[in-house]
Amino acid sequence: MVNWSLIRSNGGRDSSNKIRKSIVSFMTKHHPGSVIDSIERKYNAYKINLMNGLCLVFDEDGRYVKSN
């Protein structure tokens, strides 16, 4: 289970809630049942590593950018 409270943004609490909601919505729709291994904040992006080896990148607003 991911500790979503660790995800913060420069925009404050409301902004970080929006980012979490966006990422969770994407994960639910496109990767149901996937388990998140880790989340890293990289400058202006979020890198989410899944247990199956897939890496998803989201921008600073929580919008999906690409998979590695």
CHARMM-style PDB file with segment names, atoms N, HN, CA, C and O in Angstrom:
ATOM      1  N   MET     1       0.845  -1.179   0.000  1.00  0.00      PROA
ATOM      2  CA  MET     1       0.000   0.000   0.000  1.00  0.00      PROA
ATOM      3  C   MET     1       0.887   1.238   0.000  1.00  0.00      PROA
ATOM      4  O   MET     1       1.916   1.274   0.675  1.00  0.00      PROA
ATOM      5  N   VAL     2       0.493   2.227  -0.741  1.00  0.00      PROA
ATOM      6  HN  VAL     2      -0.343   2.198  -1.289  1.00  0.00      PROA
ATOM      7  CA  VAL     2       1.267   3.456  -0.874  1.00  0.00      PROA
ATOM      8  C   VAL     2       0.795   4.475   0.145  1.00  0.00      PROA
ATOM      9  O   VAL     2      -0.406   4.618   0.372  1.00  0.00      PROA
ATOM     10  N   ASN     3       1.735   5.186   0.764  1.00  0.00      PROA
ATOM     11  HN  ASN     3       2.711   5.070   0.579  1.00  0.00      PROA
ATOM     12  CA  ASN     3       1.393   6.260   1.676  1.00  0.00      PROA
ATOM     13  C   ASN     3       1.231   7.537   0.855  1.00  0.00      PROA
ATOM     14  O   ASN     3       2.201   8.257   0.620  1.00  0.00      PROA
ATOM     15  N   TRP     4       0.001   7.816   0.421  1.00  0.00      PROA
ATOM     16  HN  TRP     4      -0.788   7.231   0.612  1.00  0.00      PROA
ATOM     17  CA  TRP     4      -0.263   8.958  -0.463  1.00  0.00      PROA
ATOM     18  C   TRP     4       0.005  10.284   0.214  1.00  0.00      PROA
ATOM     19  O   TRP     4       0.153  11.294  -0.473  1.00  0.00      PROA
ATOM     20  N   SER     5       0.075  10.322   1.540  1.00  0.00      PROA
ATOM     21  HN  SER     5      -0.046   9.501   2.099  1.00  0.00      PROA
ATOM     22  CA  SER     5       0.334  11.592   2.209  1.00  0.00      PROA
ATOM     23  C   SER     5       1.763  12.071   1.961  1.00  0.00      PROA
ATOM     24  O   SER     5       2.086  13.227   2.235  1.00  0.00      PROA
ATOM     25  N   LEU     6       2.613  11.194   1.447  1.00  0.00      PROA
ATOM     26  HN  LEU     6       2.351  10.256   1.225  1.00  0.00      PROA
ATOM     27  CA  LEU     6       3.983  11.600   1.132  1.00  0.00      PROA
ATOM     28  C   LEU     6       4.068  12.416  -0.142  1.00  0.00      PROA
ATOM     29  O   LEU     6       5.065  13.095  -0.385  1.00  0.00      PROA
ATOM     30  N   ILE     7       3.017  12.351  -0.964  1.00  0.00      PROA
ATOM     31  HN  ILE     7       2.207  11.799  -0.766  1.00  0.00      PROA
ATOM     32  CA  ILE     7       3.011  13.115  -2.200  1.00  0.00      PROA
ATOM     33  C   ILE     7       2.512  14.522  -1.886  1.00  0.00      PROA
ATOM     34  O   ILE     7       1.373  14.715  -1.460  1.00  0.00      PROA
ATOM     35  N   ARG     8       3.382  15.489  -2.102  1.00  0.00      PROA
ATOM     36  HN  ARG     8       4.307  15.332  -2.448  1.00  0.00      PROA
ATOM     37  CA  ARG     8       3.016  16.886  -1.865  1.00  0.00      PROA
ATOM     38  C   ARG     8       3.383  17.680  -3.103  1.00  0.00      PROA
ATOM     39  O   ARG     8       4.190  17.246  -3.925  1.00  0.00      PROA
ATOM     40  N   SER     9       2.785  18.832  -3.219  1.00  0.00      PROA
ATOM     41  HN  SER     9       2.129  19.184  -2.551  1.00  0.00      PROA
ATOM     42  CA  SER     9       3.125  19.698  -4.339  1.00  0.00      PROA
ATOM     43  C   SER     9       3.341  21.112  -3.824  1.00  0.00      PROA
ATOM     44  O   SER     9       3.030  21.421  -2.674  1.00  0.00      PROA
ATOM     45  N   ASN    10       3.872  21.957  -4.679  1.00  0.00      PROA
ATOM     46  HN  ASN    10       4.125  21.706  -5.613  1.00  0.00      PROA
ATOM     47  CA  ASN    10       4.097  23.350  -4.301  1.00  0.00      PROA
ATOM     48  C   ASN    10       2.787  24.100  -4.115  1.00  0.00      PROA
ATOM     49  O   ASN    10       2.752  25.142  -3.461  1.00  0.00      PROA
ATOM     50  N   GLY    11       1.714  23.574  -4.686  1.00  0.00      PROA
ATOM     51  HN  GLY    11       1.742  22.727  -5.218  1.00  0.00      PROA
ATOM     52  CA  GLY    11       0.419  24.239  -4.606  1.00  0.00      PROA
ATOM     53  C   GLY    11      -0.321  24.007  -3.310  1.00  0.00      PROA
ATOM     54  O   GLY    11      -1.412  24.546  -3.124  1.00  0.00      PROA
ATOM     55  N   GLY    12       0.233  23.225  -2.412  1.00  0.00      PROA
ATOM     56  HN  GLY    12       1.119  22.787  -2.563  1.00  0.00      PROA
ATOM     57  CA  GLY    12      -0.408  22.979  -1.131  1.00  0.00      PROA
ATOM     58  C   GLY    12      -1.280  21.743  -1.120  1.00  0.00      PROA
ATOM     59  O   GLY    12      -1.237  20.918  -2.034  1.00  0.00      PROA
ATOM     60  N   ARG    13      -2.070  21.631  -0.073  1.00  0.00      PROA
ATOM     61  HN  ARG    13      -2.105  22.300   0.669  1.00  0.00      PROA
ATOM     62  CA  ARG    13      -2.861  20.428   0.170  1.00  0.00      PROA
ATOM     63  C   ARG    13      -3.881  20.145  -0.928  1.00  0.00      PROA
ATOM     64  O   ARG    13      -3.992  19.005  -1.380  1.00  0.00      PROA
ATOM     65  N   ASP    14      -4.627  21.156  -1.365  1.00  0.00      PROA
ATOM     66  HN  ASP    14      -4.537  22.082  -0.998  1.00  0.00      PROA
ATOM     67  CA  ASP    14      -5.636  20.938  -2.395  1.00  0.00      PROA
ATOM     68  C   ASP    14      -4.999  20.435  -3.684  1.00  0.00      PROA
ATOM     69  O   ASP    14      -5.538  19.550  -4.348  1.00  0.00      PROA
ATOM     70  N   SER    15      -3.857  21.003  -4.030  1.00  0.00      PROA
ATOM     71  HN  SER    15      -3.420  21.722  -3.491  1.00  0.00      PROA
ATOM     72  CA  SER    15      -3.163  20.609  -5.242  1.00  0.00      PROA
ATOM     73  C   SER    15      -2.664  19.164  -5.144  1.00  0.00      PROA
ATOM     74  O   SER    15      -2.776  18.407  -6.108  1.00  0.00      PROA
ATOM     75  N   SER    16      -2.117  18.780  -3.997  1.00  0.00      PROA
ATOM     76  HN  SER    16      -2.026  19.395  -3.214  1.00  0.00      PROA
ATOM     77  CA  SER    16      -1.618  17.416  -3.839  1.00  0.00      PROA
ATOM     78  C   SER    16      -2.762  16.409  -3.869  1.00  0.00      PROA
ATOM     79  O   SER    16      -2.587  15.294  -4.361  1.00  0.00      PROA
ATOM     80  N   ASN    17      -3.936  16.785  -3.347  1.00  0.00      PROA
ATOM     81  HN  ASN    17      -4.078  17.690  -2.947  1.00  0.00      PROA
ATOM     82  CA  ASN    17      -5.107  15.904  -3.421  1.00  0.00      PROA
ATOM     83  C   ASN    17      -5.508  15.681  -4.874  1.00  0.00      PROA
ATOM     84  O   ASN    17      -5.875  14.568  -5.251  1.00  0.00      PROA
ATOM     85  N   LYS    18      -5.442  16.728  -5.692  1.00  0.00      PROA
ATOM     86  HN  LYS    18      -5.144  17.632  -5.386  1.00  0.00      PROA
ATOM     87  CA  LYS    18      -5.781  16.621  -7.110  1.00  0.00      PROA
ATOM     88  C   LYS    18      -4.805  15.696  -7.835  1.00  0.00      PROA
ATOM     89  O   LYS    18      -5.207  14.897  -8.681  1.00  0.00      PROA
ATOM     90  N   ILE    19      -3.526  15.811  -7.496  1.00  0.00      PROA
ATOM     91  HN  ILE    19      -3.200  16.460  -6.809  1.00  0.00      PROA
ATOM     92  CA  ILE    19      -2.505  14.954  -8.110  1.00  0.00      PROA
ATOM     93  C   ILE    19      -2.775  13.493  -7.756  1.00  0.00      PROA
ATOM     94  O   ILE    19      -2.771  12.630  -8.633  1.00  0.00      PROA
ATOM     95  N   ARG    20      -3.006  13.220  -6.496  1.00  0.00      PROA
ATOM     96  HN  ARG    20      -3.010  13.921  -5.783  1.00  0.00      PROA
ATOM     97  CA  ARG    20      -3.287  11.843  -6.064  1.00  0.00      PROA
ATOM     98  C   ARG    20      -4.522  11.301  -6.760  1.00  0.00      PROA
ATOM     99  O   ARG    20      -4.521  10.161  -7.224  1.00  0.00      PROA
ATOM    100  N   LYS    21      -5.573  12.102  -6.838  1.00  0.00      PROA
ATOM    101  HN  LYS    21      -5.573  13.028  -6.461  1.00  0.00      PROA
ATOM    102  CA  LYS    21      -6.812  11.658  -7.471  1.00  0.00      PROA
ATOM    103  C   LYS    21      -6.573  11.329  -8.940  1.00  0.00      PROA
ATOM    104  O   LYS    21      -7.081  10.326  -9.442  1.00  0.00      PROA
ATOM    105  N   SER    22      -5.814  12.153  -9.621  1.00  0.00      PROA
ATOM    106  HN  SER    22      -5.401  12.968  -9.214  1.00  0.00      PROA
ATOM    107  CA  SER    22      -5.515  11.942 -11.034  1.00  0.00      PROA
ATOM    108  C   SER    22      -4.725  10.646 -11.249  1.00  0.00      PROA
ATOM    109  O   SER    22      -5.038   9.867 -12.149  1.00  0.00      PROA
ATOM    110  N   ILE    23      -3.715  10.422 -10.429  1.00  0.00      PROA
ATOM    111  HN  ILE    23      -3.461  11.054  -9.697  1.00  0.00      PROA
ATOM    112  CA  ILE    23      -2.883   9.220 -10.560  1.00  0.00      PROA
ATOM    113  C   ILE    23      -3.686   7.973 -10.218  1.00  0.00      PROA
ATOM    114  O   ILE    23      -3.603   6.973 -10.931  1.00  0.00      PROA
ATOM    115  N   VAL    24      -4.456   8.017  -9.144  1.00  0.00      PROA
ATOM    116  HN  VAL    24      -4.523   8.829  -8.565  1.00  0.00      PROA
ATOM    117  CA  VAL    24      -5.273   6.862  -8.748  1.00  0.00      PROA
ATOM    118  C   VAL    24      -6.300   6.553  -9.827  1.00  0.00      PROA
ATOM    119  O   VAL    24      -6.539   5.386 -10.138  1.00  0.00      PROA
ATOM    120  N   SER    25      -6.905   7.581 -10.398  1.00  0.00      PROA
ATOM    121  HN  SER    25      -6.710   8.529 -10.146  1.00  0.00      PROA
ATOM    122  CA  SER    25      -7.887   7.386 -11.464  1.00  0.00      PROA
ATOM    123  C   SER    25      -7.246   6.704 -12.672  1.00  0.00      PROA
ATOM    124  O   SER    25      -7.824   5.777 -13.240  1.00  0.00      PROA
ATOM    125  N   PHE    26      -6.065   7.154 -13.063  1.00  0.00      PROA
ATOM    126  HN  PHE    26      -5.596   7.907 -12.602  1.00  0.00      PROA
ATOM    127  CA  PHE    26      -5.356   6.550 -14.195  1.00  0.00      PROA
ATOM    128  C   PHE    26      -5.015   5.098 -13.899  1.00  0.00      PROA
ATOM    129  O   PHE    26      -5.216   4.224 -14.743  1.00  0.00      PROA
ATOM    130  N   MET    27      -4.499   4.840 -12.702  1.00  0.00      PROA
ATOM    131  HN  MET    27      -4.336   5.549 -12.017  1.00  0.00      PROA
ATOM    132  CA  MET    27      -4.115   3.474 -12.322  1.00  0.00      PROA
ATOM    133  C   MET    27      -5.323   2.546 -12.309  1.00  0.00      PROA
ATOM    134  O   MET    27      -5.232   1.408 -12.770  1.00  0.00      PROA
ATOM    135  N   THR    28      -6.442   3.012 -11.791  1.00  0.00      PROA
ATOM    136  HN  THR    28      -6.515   3.937 -11.416  1.00  0.00      PROA
ATOM    137  CA  THR    28      -7.659   2.202 -11.720  1.00  0.00      PROA
ATOM    138  C   THR    28      -8.169   1.849 -13.112  1.00  0.00      PROA
ATOM    139  O   THR    28      -8.616   0.727 -13.354  1.00  0.00      PROA
ATOM    140  N   LYS    29      -8.099   2.810 -14.016  1.00  0.00      PROA
ATOM    141  HN  LYS    29      -7.736   3.720 -13.819  1.00  0.00      PROA
ATOM    142  CA  LYS    29      -8.615   2.604 -15.367  1.00  0.00      PROA
ATOM    143  C   LYS    29      -7.679   1.769 -16.243  1.00  0.00      PROA
ATOM    144  O   LYS    29      -8.135   0.877 -16.959  1.00  0.00      PROA
ATOM    145  N   HSD    30      -6.375   2.051 -16.192  1.00  0.00      PROA
ATOM    146  HN  HSD    30      -6.004   2.776 -15.611  1.00  0.00      PROA
ATOM    147  CA  HSD    30      -5.427   1.440 -17.125  1.00  0.00      PROA
ATOM    148  C   HSD    30      -4.602   0.284 -16.550  1.00  0.00      PROA
ATOM    149  O   HSD    30      -4.080  -0.535 -17.305  1.00  0.00      PROA
ATOM    150  N   HSD    31      -4.482   0.213 -15.246  1.00  0.00      PROA
ATOM    151  HN  HSD    31      -4.906   0.879 -14.632  1.00  0.00      PROA
ATOM    152  CA  HSD    31      -3.681  -0.844 -14.613  1.00  0.00      PROA
ATOM    153  C   HSD    31      -4.398  -1.402 -13.379  1.00  0.00      PROA
ATOM    154  O   HSD    31      -3.836  -1.401 -12.283  1.00  0.00      PROA
ATOM    155  N   PRO    32      -5.636  -1.877 -13.552  1.00  0.00      PROA
ATOM    156  CA  PRO    32      -6.371  -2.400 -12.386  1.00  0.00      PROA
ATOM    157  C   PRO    32      -5.663  -3.625 -11.814  1.00  0.00      PROA
ATOM    158  O   PRO    32      -5.192  -4.485 -12.558  1.00  0.00      PROA
ATOM    159  N   GLY    33      -5.596  -3.695 -10.520  1.00  0.00      PROA
ATOM    160  HN  GLY    33      -5.978  -2.996  -9.915  1.00  0.00      PROA
ATOM    161  CA  GLY    33      -4.975  -4.837  -9.859  1.00  0.00      PROA
ATOM    162  C   GLY    33      -3.468  -4.755  -9.765  1.00  0.00      PROA
ATOM    163  O   GLY    33      -2.849  -5.611  -9.133  1.00  0.00      PROA
ATOM    164  N   SER    34      -2.851  -3.744 -10.380  1.00  0.00      PROA
ATOM    165  HN  SER    34      -3.354  -3.048 -10.894  1.00  0.00      PROA
ATOM    166  CA  SER    34      -1.394  -3.589 -10.294  1.00  0.00      PROA
ATOM    167  C   SER    34      -1.013  -3.093  -8.910  1.00  0.00      PROA
ATOM    168  O   SER    34      -1.749  -2.341  -8.271  1.00  0.00      PROA
ATOM    169  N   VAL    35       0.157  -3.535  -8.463  1.00  0.00      PROA
ATOM    170  HN  VAL    35       0.755  -4.146  -8.981  1.00  0.00      PROA
ATOM    171  CA  VAL    35       0.645  -3.134  -7.147  1.00  0.00      PROA
ATOM    172  C   VAL    35       1.794  -2.151  -7.335  1.00  0.00      PROA
ATOM    173  O   VAL    35       2.733  -2.419  -8.085  1.00  0.00      PROA
ATOM    174  N   ILE    36       1.713  -1.010  -6.649  1.00  0.00      PROA
ATOM    175  HN  ILE    36       0.951  -0.793  -6.040  1.00  0.00      PROA
ATOM    176  CA  ILE    36       2.762  -0.003  -6.733  1.00  0.00      PROA
ATOM    177  C   ILE    36       3.898  -0.384  -5.802  1.00  0.00      PROA
ATOM    178  O   ILE    36       3.692  -0.624  -4.612  1.00  0.00      PROA
ATOM    179  N   ASP    37       5.094  -0.435  -6.358  1.00  0.00      PROA
ATOM    180  HN  ASP    37       5.261  -0.240  -7.324  1.00  0.00      PROA
ATOM    181  CA  ASP    37       6.295  -0.762  -5.586  1.00  0.00      PROA
ATOM    182  C   ASP    37       6.863   0.495  -4.930  1.00  0.00      PROA
ATOM    183  O   ASP    37       7.221   0.480  -3.752  1.00  0.00      PROA
ATOM    184  N   SER    38       6.945   1.593  -5.707  1.00  0.00      PROA
ATOM    185  HN  SER    38       6.655   1.605  -6.663  1.00  0.00      PROA
ATOM    186  CA  SER    38       7.492   2.833  -5.158  1.00  0.00      PROA
ATOM    187  C   SER    38       7.038   4.036  -5.982  1.00  0.00      PROA
ATOM    188  O   SER    38       6.650   3.916  -7.144  1.00  0.00      PROA
ATOM    189  N   ILE    39       7.102   5.189  -5.341  1.00  0.00      PROA
ATOM    190  HN  ILE    39       7.417   5.287  -4.397  1.00  0.00      PROA
ATOM    191  CA  ILE    39       6.808   6.460  -6.005  1.00  0.00      PROA
ATOM    192  C   ILE    39       7.964   7.401  -5.713  1.00  0.00      PROA
ATOM    193  O   ILE    39       8.361   7.580  -4.561  1.00  0.00      PROA
ATOM    194  N   GLU    40       8.498   7.999  -6.768  1.00  0.00      PROA
ATOM    195  HN  GLU    40       8.176   7.853  -7.703  1.00  0.00      PROA
ATOM    196  CA  GLU    40       9.592   8.945  -6.617  1.00  0.00      PROA
ATOM    197  C   GLU    40       9.196  10.284  -7.214  1.00  0.00      PROA
ATOM    198  O   GLU    40       8.557  10.343  -8.265  1.00  0.00      PROA
ATOM    199  N   ARG    41       9.575  11.346  -6.543  1.00  0.00      PROA
ATOM    200  HN  ARG    41      10.094  11.298  -5.689  1.00  0.00      PROA
ATOM    201  CA  ARG    41       9.365  12.692  -7.093  1.00  0.00      PROA
ATOM    202  C   ARG    41      10.669  13.093  -7.758  1.00  0.00      PROA
ATOM    203  O   ARG    41      11.706  13.172  -7.100  1.00  0.00      PROA
ATOM    204  N   LYS    42      10.623  13.342  -9.044  1.00  0.00      PROA
ATOM    205  HN  LYS    42       9.781  13.278  -9.578  1.00  0.00      PROA
ATOM    206  CA  LYS    42      11.801  13.736  -9.814  1.00  0.00      PROA
ATOM    207  C   LYS    42      11.544  15.118 -10.392  1.00  0.00      PROA
ATOM    208  O   LYS    42      10.826  15.248 -11.383  1.00  0.00      PROA
ATOM    209  N   TYR    43      12.113  16.142  -9.795  1.00  0.00      PROA
ATOM    210  HN  TYR    43      12.696  16.037  -8.989  1.00  0.00      PROA
ATOM    211  CA  TYR    43      11.962  17.530 -10.251  1.00  0.00      PROA
ATOM    212  C   TYR    43      10.490  17.880 -10.466  1.00  0.00      PROA
ATOM    213  O   TYR    43       9.780  18.160  -9.500  1.00  0.00      PROA
ATOM    214  N   ASN    44      10.030  17.868 -11.690  1.00  0.00      PROA
ATOM    215  HN  ASN    44      10.606  17.641 -12.474  1.00  0.00      PROA
ATOM    216  CA  ASN    44       8.641  18.247 -11.972  1.00  0.00      PROA
ATOM    217  C   ASN    44       7.821  17.055 -12.459  1.00  0.00      PROA
ATOM    218  O   ASN    44       6.886  17.216 -13.243  1.00  0.00      PROA
ATOM    219  N   ALA    45       8.177  15.862 -11.991  1.00  0.00      PROA
ATOM    220  HN  ALA    45       8.937  15.732 -11.354  1.00  0.00      PROA
ATOM    221  CA  ALA    45       7.465  14.657 -12.420  1.00  0.00      PROA
ATOM    222  C   ALA    45       7.415  13.643 -11.282  1.00  0.00      PROA
ATOM    223  O   ALA    45       8.182  13.713 -10.322  1.00  0.00      PROA
ATOM    224  N   TYR    46       6.493  12.704 -11.421  1.00  0.00      PROA
ATOM    225  HN  TYR    46       5.870  12.647 -12.201  1.00  0.00      PROA
ATOM    226  CA  TYR    46       6.382  11.576 -10.495  1.00  0.00      PROA
ATOM    227  C   TYR    46       6.668  10.305 -11.255  1.00  0.00      PROA
ATOM    228  O   TYR    46       6.115  10.083 -12.333  1.00  0.00      PROA
ATOM    229  N   LYS    47       7.522   9.471 -10.708  1.00  0.00      PROA
ATOM    230  HN  LYS    47       7.971   9.651  -9.833  1.00  0.00      PROA
ATOM    231  CA  LYS    47       7.876   8.195 -11.319  1.00  0.00      PROA
ATOM    232  C   LYS    47       7.302   7.099 -10.417  1.00  0.00      PROA
ATOM    233  O   LYS    47       7.659   6.991  -9.244  1.00  0.00      PROA
ATOM    234  N   ILE    48       6.404   6.286 -10.990  1.00  0.00      PROA
ATOM    235  HN  ILE    48       6.114   6.373 -11.943  1.00  0.00      PROA
ATOM    236  CA  ILE    48       5.758   5.224 -10.226  1.00  0.00      PROA
ATOM    237  C   ILE    48       6.212   3.879 -10.771  1.00  0.00      PROA
ATOM    238  O   ILE    48       5.991   3.562 -11.940  1.00  0.00      PROA
ATOM    239  N   ASN    49       6.845   3.099  -9.917  1.00  0.00      PROA
ATOM    240  HN  ASN    49       7.024   3.357  -8.968  1.00  0.00      PROA
ATOM    241  CA  ASN    49       7.320   1.770 -10.280  1.00  0.00      PROA
ATOM    242  C   ASN    49       6.318   0.731  -9.799  1.00  0.00      PROA
ATOM    243  O   ASN    49       5.953   0.697  -8.624  1.00  0.00      PROA
ATOM    244  N   LEU    50       5.884  -0.110 -10.720  1.00  0.00      PROA
ATOM    245  HN  LEU    50       6.181  -0.082 -11.675  1.00  0.00      PROA
ATOM    246  CA  LEU    50       4.942  -1.171 -10.382  1.00  0.00      PROA
ATOM    247  C   LEU    50       5.705  -2.459 -10.097  1.00  0.00      PROA
ATOM    248  O   LEU    50       6.836  -2.633 -10.551  1.00  0.00      PROA
ATOM    249  N   MET    51       5.084  -3.354  -9.347  1.00  0.00      PROA
ATOM    250  HN  MET    51       4.165  -3.213  -8.978  1.00  0.00      PROA
ATOM    251  CA  MET    51       5.719  -4.630  -9.001  1.00  0.00      PROA
ATOM    252  C   MET    51       5.995  -5.493 -10.228  1.00  0.00      PROA
ATOM    253  O   MET    51       6.879  -6.349 -10.188  1.00  0.00      PROA
ATOM    254  N   ASN    52       5.253  -5.285 -11.323  1.00  0.00      PROA
ATOM    255  HN  ASN    52       4.535  -4.590 -11.356  1.00  0.00      PROA
ATOM    256  CA  ASN    52       5.470  -6.082 -12.533  1.00  0.00      PROA
ATOM    257  C   ASN    52       6.633  -5.557 -13.379  1.00  0.00      PROA
ATOM    258  O   ASN    52       6.885  -6.075 -14.467  1.00  0.00      PROA
ATOM    259  N   GLY    53       7.350  -4.526 -12.889  1.00  0.00      PROA
ATOM    260  HN  GLY    53       7.146  -4.105 -12.005  1.00  0.00      PROA
ATOM    261  CA  GLY    53       8.509  -3.993 -13.587  1.00  0.00      PROA
ATOM    262  C   GLY    53       8.224  -2.772 -14.444  1.00  0.00      PROA
ATOM    263  O   GLY    53       9.158  -2.120 -14.912  1.00  0.00      PROA
ATOM    264  N   LEU    54       6.962  -2.450 -14.658  1.00  0.00      PROA
ATOM    265  HN  LEU    54       6.204  -2.979 -14.277  1.00  0.00      PROA
ATOM    266  CA  LEU    54       6.596  -1.294 -15.473  1.00  0.00      PROA
ATOM    267  C   LEU    54       6.824  -0.011 -14.669  1.00  0.00      PROA
ATOM    268  O   LEU    54       6.594   0.028 -13.460  1.00  0.00      PROA
ATOM    269  N   CYS    55       7.273   1.022 -15.355  1.00  0.00      PROA
ATOM    270  HN  CYS    55       7.460   0.990 -16.336  1.00  0.00      PROA
ATOM    271  CA  CYS    55       7.492   2.322 -14.735  1.00  0.00      PROA
ATOM    272  C   CYS    55       6.616   3.344 -15.442  1.00  0.00      PROA
ATOM    273  O   CYS    55       6.680   3.476 -16.665  1.00  0.00      PROA
ATOM    274  N   LEU    56       5.802   4.065 -14.691  1.00  0.00      PROA
ATOM    275  HN  LEU    56       5.749   3.959 -13.698  1.00  0.00      PROA
ATOM    276  CA  LEU    56       4.908   5.084 -15.242  1.00  0.00      PROA
ATOM    277  C   LEU    56       5.403   6.460 -14.814  1.00  0.00      PROA
ATOM    278  O   LEU    56       5.825   6.651 -13.674  1.00  0.00      PROA
ATOM    279  N   VAL    57       5.346   7.412 -15.736  1.00  0.00      PROA
ATOM    280  HN  VAL    57       5.003   7.256 -16.662  1.00  0.00      PROA
ATOM    281  CA  VAL    57       5.775   8.773 -15.430  1.00  0.00      PROA
ATOM    282  C   VAL    57       4.574   9.708 -15.570  1.00  0.00      PROA
ATOM    283  O   VAL    57       3.847   9.660 -16.562  1.00  0.00      PROA
ATOM    284  N   PHE    58       4.377  10.561 -14.558  1.00  0.00      PROA
ATOM    285  HN  PHE    58       4.967  10.600 -13.751  1.00  0.00      PROA
ATOM    286  CA  PHE    58       3.306  11.548 -14.533  1.00  0.00      PROA
ATOM    287  C   PHE    58       3.934  12.924 -14.370  1.00  0.00      PROA
ATOM    288  O   PHE    58       4.970  13.064 -13.721  1.00  0.00      PROA
ATOM    289  N   ASP    59       3.304  13.949 -14.962  1.00  0.00      PROA
ATOM    290  HN  ASP    59       2.462  13.835 -15.489  1.00  0.00      PROA
ATOM    291  CA  ASP    59       3.842  15.296 -14.822  1.00  0.00      PROA
ATOM    292  C   ASP    59       3.510  15.857 -13.443  1.00  0.00      PROA
ATOM    293  O   ASP    59       2.900  15.179 -12.616  1.00  0.00      PROA
ATOM    294  N   GLU    60       3.914  17.091 -13.208  1.00  0.00      PROA
ATOM    295  HN  GLU    60       4.409  17.641 -13.880  1.00  0.00      PROA
ATOM    296  CA  GLU    60       3.734  17.700 -11.885  1.00  0.00      PROA
ATOM    297  C   GLU    60       2.278  17.909 -11.499  1.00  0.00      PROA
ATOM    298  O   GLU    60       1.976  18.138 -10.328  1.00  0.00      PROA
ATOM    299  N   ASP    61       1.372  17.832 -12.466  1.00  0.00      PROA
ATOM    300  HN  ASP    61       1.617  17.646 -13.418  1.00  0.00      PROA
ATOM    301  CA  ASP    61      -0.058  17.952 -12.191  1.00  0.00      PROA
ATOM    302  C   ASP    61      -0.751  16.594 -12.093  1.00  0.00      PROA
ATOM    303  O   ASP    61      -1.972  16.535 -11.944  1.00  0.00      PROA
ATOM    304  N   GLY    62       0.001  15.519 -12.173  1.00  0.00      PROA
ATOM    305  HN  GLY    62       0.993  15.567 -12.294  1.00  0.00      PROA
ATOM    306  CA  GLY    62      -0.566  14.184 -12.062  1.00  0.00      PROA
ATOM    307  C   GLY    62      -1.082  13.610 -13.364  1.00  0.00      PROA
ATOM    308  O   GLY    62      -1.786  12.600 -13.358  1.00  0.00      PROA
ATOM    309  N   ARG    63      -0.746  14.236 -14.480  1.00  0.00      PROA
ATOM    310  HN  ARG    63      -0.175  15.057 -14.484  1.00  0.00      PROA
ATOM    311  CA  ARG    63      -1.176  13.729 -15.798  1.00  0.00      PROA
ATOM    312  C   ARG    63      -0.155  12.722 -16.312  1.00  0.00      PROA
ATOM    313  O   ARG    63       1.053  12.935 -16.209  1.00  0.00      PROA
ATOM    314  N   TYR    64      -0.659  11.626 -16.867  1.00  0.00      PROA
ATOM    315  HN  TYR    64      -1.640  11.454 -16.951  1.00  0.00      PROA
ATOM    316  CA  TYR    64       0.202  10.573 -17.419  1.00  0.00      PROA
ATOM    317  C   TYR    64       1.034  11.124 -18.578  1.00  0.00      PROA
ATOM    318  O   TYR    64       0.524  11.847 -19.433  1.00  0.00      PROA
ATOM    319  N   VAL    65       2.342  10.766 -18.594  1.00  0.00      PROA
ATOM    320  HN  VAL    65       2.757  10.178 -17.900  1.00  0.00      PROA
ATOM    321  CA  VAL    65       3.245  11.212 -19.649  1.00  0.00      PROA
ATOM    322  C   VAL    65       3.711  10.033 -20.494  1.00  0.00      PROA
ATOM    323  O   VAL    65       3.575  10.050 -21.717  1.00  0.00      PROA
ATOM    324  N   LYS    66       4.274   8.984 -19.826  1.00  0.00      PROA
ATOM    325  HN  LYS    66       4.385   8.971 -18.832  1.00  0.00      PROA
ATOM    326  CA  LYS    66       4.793   7.850 -20.574  1.00  0.00      PROA
ATOM    327  C   LYS    66       5.055   6.660 -19.654  1.00  0.00      PROA
ATOM    328  O   LYS    66       5.015   6.768 -18.428  1.00  0.00      PROA
ATOM    329  N   SER    67       5.328   5.513 -20.297  1.00  0.00      PROA
ATOM    330  HN  SER    67       5.361   5.425 -21.293  1.00  0.00      PROA
ATOM    331  CA  SER    67       5.722   4.290 -19.593  1.00  0.00      PROA
ATOM    332  C   SER    67       7.142   3.944 -20.016  1.00  0.00      PROA
ATOM    333  O   SER    67       7.538   4.174 -21.159  1.00  0.00      PROA
ATOM    334  N   ASN    68       7.885   3.401 -19.098  1.00  0.00      PROA
ATOM    335  HN  ASN    68       7.564   3.215 -18.169  1.00  0.00      PROA
ATOM    336  CA  ASN    68       9.255   2.931 -19.391  1.00  0.00      PROA
ATOM    337  C   ASN    68       9.310   1.432 -19.194  1.00  0.00      PROA
ATOM    338  OT1 ASN    68      10.363   0.822 -19.385  1.00  0.00      PROA
TER     339      ASN     68
END
